[in-house]
Amino acid sequence: MAGNTVPHFQNDKGVHTIEIGVKEFMCCGASAPYDHPHVYLDMGSDSEIVCPYCSTLYKYNPNLAETETSPDGCIYADVA
């Protein structure tokens, strides 16, 4: 993903699994103040990965765009 922005995802809904359209991303946990360190995750050749901080299971879905999630609303938006 060199030269591209790495998408960030969060799990405010507290779901077990989030489907995403990328294999390299950052997990934020939930919105502040309930977030955890923004950790970079790379699925490599696998199609799923578990965040070591919040235990969210992320599954790669090639039918989703880089900013789409299932369930909806799990893309992180900085409110700076």
Secondary structure, DSSP 8 states (H G I E B T S, - for coil): -TTS---EE--TT--SEEEES-SEEEE--SSTTS----EEEE-TTSSEEE-TTT--EEEE-TTS-TT-EESSS-B-----
